[in-house]
Amino acid sequence: MGHELIKATVIPDVVKMIQDEYGMSEDEALERFFKSVTYLNYDDDETGLYGQSALHIFSLFAREHINLQCQ
């Protein structure tokens, strides 16, 4: 069994942080997060990221976002 309940409670907080940091709408923030490598890793129970805080997940997303901009 996965950790869907834990994930479902953290994702709204991560999306809100993305909205606030990058001035995005909720829909755009959701789309960007769900298309990110960070989300793929977060959704994979093998990584253990489901047990991390929303702030930690957001920091991984932000790092990925910055790296994509620098390429």
DSSP file (Angstrom, degrees, kcal/mol; ACC not computed):
  #  RESIDUE AA STRUCTURE BP1 BP2  ACC     N-H-->O    O-->H-N    N-H-->O    O-->H-N    TCO  KAPPA ALPHA  PHI   PSI    X-CA   Y-CA   Z-CA
    1    1 A M              0   0    0      0, 0.0     2,-0.0     0, 0.0     0, 0.0   0.000 360.0 360.0 360.0 139.1    0.0    0.0    0.0
    2    2 A G        -     0   0    0      1,-0.1     3,-0.2     3,-0.0    42,-0.1  -0.053 360.0-109.3 -82.0-173.0    1.2    3.5   -0.9
    3    3 A H     >  +     0   0    0      1,-0.2     4,-2.3    40,-0.1     5,-0.2  -0.305  61.1 142.3-113.8  45.6    1.3    6.6    1.2
    4    4 A E  H  >  +     0   0    0      1,-0.2     4,-2.9     2,-0.2     5,-0.2   0.851  67.6  53.7 -60.1 -40.2   -1.4    8.4   -0.7
    5    5 A L  H  > S+     0   0    0      2,-0.2     4,-1.3    -3,-0.2    -1,-0.2   0.923 110.6  46.5 -63.8 -44.1   -3.0   10.1    2.3
    6    6 A I  H >> S+     0   0    0      1,-0.2     4,-1.2     2,-0.2     3,-0.5   0.942 114.8  47.5 -61.5 -47.2    0.2   11.6    3.5
    7    7 A K  H >X S+     0   0    0     -4,-2.3     4,-2.4     1,-0.2     3,-0.5   0.910 108.0  55.6 -60.3 -43.4    1.0   12.8    0.0
    8    8 A A  H 3< S+     0   0    0     -4,-2.9    -1,-0.2     1,-0.2    -2,-0.2   0.768 108.0  49.0 -64.6 -25.6   -2.5   14.2   -0.4
    9    9 A T  H << S+     0   0    0     -4,-1.3     4,-0.4    -3,-0.5    -1,-0.2   0.749 114.6  43.7 -85.1 -23.5   -2.1   16.4    2.7
   10   10 A V  H XX S+     0   0    0     -4,-1.2     4,-2.0    -3,-0.5     3,-0.7   0.839  98.4  70.6 -88.6 -36.6    1.4   17.7    1.7
   11   11 A I  H 3X S+     0   0    0     -4,-2.4     4,-2.8     1,-0.2     5,-0.2   0.875  94.3  54.0 -54.4 -45.7    0.7   18.6   -2.0
   12   12 A P  H 3> S+     0   0    0      0, 0.0     4,-2.1     0, 0.0    -1,-0.2   0.882 109.7  49.2 -58.5 -35.5   -1.6   21.5   -1.3
   13   13 A D  H <> S+     0   0    0     -3,-0.7     4,-2.0    -4,-0.4    -2,-0.2   0.906 111.7  48.0 -68.2 -41.4    1.0   23.1    0.9
   14   14 A V  H  X S+     0   0    0     -4,-2.0     4,-2.3     2,-0.2    -1,-0.2   0.933 111.8  49.9 -63.3 -45.5    3.7   22.6   -1.7
   15   15 A V  H  X S+     0   0    0     -4,-2.8     4,-2.6     1,-0.2    -2,-0.2   0.895 109.0  52.1 -62.0 -40.5    1.5   24.1   -4.4
   16   16 A K  H  X S+     0   0    0     -4,-2.1     4,-2.6    -5,-0.2    -1,-0.2   0.898 108.9  50.4 -62.6 -40.8    0.7   27.1   -2.3
   17   17 A M  H  X S+     0   0    0     -4,-2.0     4,-2.7     2,-0.2     5,-0.2   0.900 110.1  50.1 -63.9 -40.5    4.4   27.7   -1.8
   18   18 A I  H  X S+     0   0    0     -4,-2.3     4,-2.5     2,-0.2     6,-0.4   0.930 111.1  49.6 -62.7 -45.5    5.0   27.5   -5.5
   19   19 A Q  H  X>S+     0   0    0     -4,-2.6     4,-1.4     1,-0.2     5,-0.8   0.943 114.4  44.2 -56.7 -49.7    2.2   30.0   -6.1
   20   20 A D  H  <5S+     0   0    0     -4,-2.6    -2,-0.2     1,-0.2    -1,-0.2   0.899 117.3  43.9 -65.7 -42.5    3.6   32.4   -3.6
   21   21 A E  H  <5S+     0   0    0     -4,-2.7    -1,-0.2     1,-0.2    -2,-0.2   0.872 126.8  27.7 -72.9 -37.7    7.2   32.2   -4.7
   22   22 A Y  H  <5S-     0   0    0     -4,-2.5    -1,-0.2    -5,-0.2    -2,-0.2   0.360 100.9-119.5-111.6   4.8    6.7   32.3   -8.4
   23   23 A G  T  <5 +     0   0    0     -4,-1.4     2,-0.2    -5,-0.2    -3,-0.2   0.870  60.8 151.2  62.0  38.8    3.4   34.3   -8.7
   24   24 A M      < -     0   0    0     -5,-0.8    -1,-0.2    -6,-0.4     2,-0.1  -0.639  48.9-110.1-100.4 157.2    1.6   31.5  -10.4
   25   25 A S     >  -     0   0    0     -2,-0.2     4,-2.6     1,-0.1     5,-0.2  -0.356  37.6-106.1 -71.8 165.5   -2.1   30.6  -10.4
   26   26 A E  H  > S+     0   0    0      1,-0.2     4,-2.7     2,-0.2     5,-0.2   0.915 121.1  51.6 -61.1 -42.6   -3.1   27.5   -8.6
   27   27 A D  H  > S+     0   0    0      1,-0.2     4,-2.4     2,-0.2    -1,-0.2   0.917 111.7  45.8 -62.2 -43.6   -3.6   25.7  -11.9
   28   28 A E  H  > S+     0   0    0      2,-0.2     4,-2.8     1,-0.2     5,-0.2   0.912 113.0  50.0 -66.5 -41.8   -0.2   26.6  -13.2
   29   29 A A  H  X S+     0   0    0     -4,-2.6     4,-2.5     2,-0.2     5,-0.2   0.913 111.7  48.7 -63.1 -42.6    1.5   25.7  -10.0
   30   30 A L  H  X S+     0   0    0     -4,-2.7     4,-3.0    -5,-0.2     5,-0.2   0.936 112.7  48.0 -60.6 -46.5   -0.3   22.3   -9.9
   31   31 A E  H  X S+     0   0    0     -4,-2.4     4,-1.4     1,-0.2    -2,-0.2   0.932 113.0  47.2 -61.9 -46.3    0.7   21.7  -13.5
   32   32 A R  H  < S+     0   0    0     -4,-2.8     4,-0.3     2,-0.2    -1,-0.2   0.912 114.8  46.6 -62.2 -42.5    4.3   22.6  -13.0
   33   33 A F  H >< S+     0   0    0     -4,-2.5     3,-1.5     1,-0.2     6,-0.5   0.948 111.9  49.2 -66.0 -47.4    4.6   20.5   -9.8
   34   34 A F  H 3< S+     0   0    0     -4,-3.0    -1,-0.2     1,-0.3    -2,-0.2   0.732 112.8  48.5 -66.7 -20.8    3.0   17.4  -11.4
   35   35 A K  T 3< S+     0   0    0     -4,-1.4    -1,-0.3    -5,-0.2    -2,-0.2   0.416  94.9 102.7 -94.3   0.3    5.2   17.6  -14.4
   36   36 A S  S <> S-     0   0    0     -3,-1.5     4,-1.8    -4,-0.3     5,-0.1  -0.434  77.8-127.2 -86.9 157.6    8.4   18.0  -12.4
   37   37 A V  H  > S+     0   0    0      1,-0.2     4,-2.5     2,-0.2     5,-0.2   0.844 111.7  63.0 -64.8 -34.7   11.1   15.4  -11.6
   38   38 A T  H  > S+     0   0    0      1,-0.2     4,-2.6     2,-0.2    -1,-0.2   0.926 103.9  46.1 -57.0 -45.7   10.5   16.4   -7.9
   39   39 A Y  H  > S+     0   0    0     -6,-0.5     4,-3.0     2,-0.2    -1,-0.2   0.915 109.1  54.5 -65.5 -41.6    6.9   15.2   -8.1
   40   40 A L  H  X S+     0   0    0     -4,-1.8     4,-0.7     1,-0.2    -1,-0.2   0.919 113.6  42.8 -57.3 -42.5    7.9   11.9   -9.9
   41   41 A N  H >< S+     0   0    0     -4,-2.5     3,-0.6     1,-0.2     8,-0.4   0.889 113.5  51.8 -69.8 -38.8   10.3   11.2   -7.0
   42   42 A Y  H 3< S+     0   0    0     -4,-2.6    -2,-0.2     1,-0.2    -1,-0.2   0.877 108.7  51.2 -64.1 -37.7    7.8   12.3   -4.4
   43   43 A D  H 3< S+     0   0    0     -4,-3.0     2,-0.8    -5,-0.2    -1,-0.2   0.650  91.7  88.1 -75.3 -15.6    5.2   10.0   -5.9
   44   44 A D    XX  -     0   0    0     -4,-0.7     3,-1.8    -3,-0.6     4,-0.5  -0.768  66.3-157.4 -88.6 109.7    7.6    7.0   -5.8
   45   45 A D  G >4 S+     0   0    0     -2,-0.8     3,-0.6     1,-0.3    -1,-0.2   0.739  87.3  70.1 -59.0 -23.3    7.3    5.4   -2.4
   46   46 A E  G 34 S+     0   0    0      1,-0.2    -1,-0.3     2,-0.1    -5,-0.1   0.760  91.2  58.8 -67.7 -24.6   10.7    3.9   -2.8
   47   47 A T  G <4 S-     0   0    0     -3,-1.8    -1,-0.2    -6,-0.4    -2,-0.2   0.762  96.5-137.4 -77.3 -24.0   12.4    7.3   -2.4
   48   48 A G    X<  +     0   0    0     -3,-0.6     3,-1.6    -4,-0.5    -3,-0.1   0.509  65.4 127.4  79.2   4.0   10.9    8.0    1.0
   49   49 A L  G >   +     0   0    0     -5,-0.4     3,-2.2    -8,-0.4    -7,-0.1   0.745  55.1  77.7 -65.9 -21.3   10.1   11.6    0.1
   50   50 A Y  G 3  S+     0   0    0      1,-0.3    -1,-0.3    -6,-0.2   -40,-0.1   0.739  90.9  56.0 -59.0 -21.0    6.5   11.0    1.2
   51   51 A G  G <  S+     0   0    0     -3,-1.6    -1,-0.3     2,-0.0     2,-0.2   0.408  90.8  96.0 -91.6   1.8    7.8   11.4    4.8
   52   52 A Q  S <  S-     0   0    0     -3,-2.2    -4,-0.0     1,-0.1   -42,-0.0  -0.506  80.3 -99.1 -92.5 161.5    9.4   14.8    4.2
   53   53 A S     >  -     0   0    0     -2,-0.2     4,-2.2     1,-0.1     5,-0.2  -0.271  29.0-111.9 -74.5 162.4    7.8   18.2    5.0
   54   54 A A  H  > S+     0   0    0      1,-0.2     4,-2.9     2,-0.2     5,-0.2   0.879 119.0  56.2 -60.4 -38.4    6.2   20.4    2.4
   55   55 A L  H  > S+     0   0    0      2,-0.2     4,-2.3     1,-0.2    -1,-0.2   0.895 107.0  48.3 -63.1 -40.3    9.0   22.9    2.8
   56   56 A H  H  > S+     0   0    0      2,-0.2     4,-1.9     1,-0.2    -1,-0.2   0.927 112.7  47.7 -65.9 -44.4   11.6   20.2    2.0
   57   57 A I  H  X S+     0   0    0     -4,-2.2     4,-2.2     1,-0.2    -2,-0.2   0.917 112.0  50.7 -63.1 -42.7    9.6   19.1   -1.1
   58   58 A F  H  X S+     0   0    0     -4,-2.9     4,-3.1     1,-0.2    -1,-0.2   0.911 107.0  53.9 -60.5 -42.1    9.2   22.7   -2.2
   59   59 A S  H  X S+     0   0    0     -4,-2.3     4,-2.2     1,-0.2    -1,-0.2   0.874 108.4  49.5 -62.9 -36.2   13.0   23.3   -1.8
   60   60 A L  H  X S+     0   0    0     -4,-1.9     4,-2.3     2,-0.2    -1,-0.2   0.917 112.3  48.0 -66.0 -42.7   13.7   20.3   -4.1
   61   61 A F  H  X S+     0   0    0     -4,-2.2     4,-2.9     2,-0.2    -2,-0.2   0.931 111.4  50.2 -62.1 -45.7   11.2   21.7   -6.6
   62   62 A A  H  X S+     0   0    0     -4,-3.1     4,-2.5     2,-0.2    -2,-0.2   0.896 110.1  50.0 -61.5 -41.4   12.8   25.2   -6.4
   63   63 A R  H  X S+     0   0    0     -4,-2.2     4,-2.4    -5,-0.2    -1,-0.2   0.921 112.8  46.9 -62.6 -43.8   16.2   23.8   -6.9
   64   64 A E  H  X S+     0   0    0     -4,-2.3     4,-2.2     2,-0.2    -2,-0.2   0.920 111.4  51.7 -62.5 -43.7   15.0   21.9  -10.0
   65   65 A H  H  X S+     0   0    0     -4,-2.9     4,-1.7     1,-0.2    -2,-0.2   0.902 111.3  46.8 -60.6 -43.8   13.2   25.0  -11.2
   66   66 A I  H  X S+     0   0    0     -4,-2.5     4,-1.5     1,-0.2    -1,-0.2   0.913 110.9  51.9 -65.6 -43.5   16.4   27.1  -10.9
   67   67 A N  H  X S+     0   0    0     -4,-2.4     4,-0.6     1,-0.2    -2,-0.2   0.873 108.4  51.4 -62.8 -36.8   18.5   24.4  -12.6
   68   68 A L  H >< S+     0   0    0     -4,-2.2     3,-0.7     1,-0.2    -1,-0.2   0.874 108.7  51.3 -67.3 -36.7   16.0   24.3  -15.6
   69   69 A Q  H 3< S+     0   0    0     -4,-1.7    -1,-0.2     1,-0.2    -2,-0.2   0.804 106.9  54.4 -69.3 -28.7   16.3   28.1  -15.9
   70   70 A C  H 3<        0   0    0     -4,-1.5    -1,-0.2     1,-0.2    -2,-0.2   0.594 360.0 360.0 -82.5 -10.9   20.1   28.0  -16.0
   71   71 A Q    <<        0   0    0     -3,-0.7    -1,-0.2    -4,-0.6    -2,-0.1   0.482 360.0 360.0 -83.9 360.0   20.2   25.4  -18.9
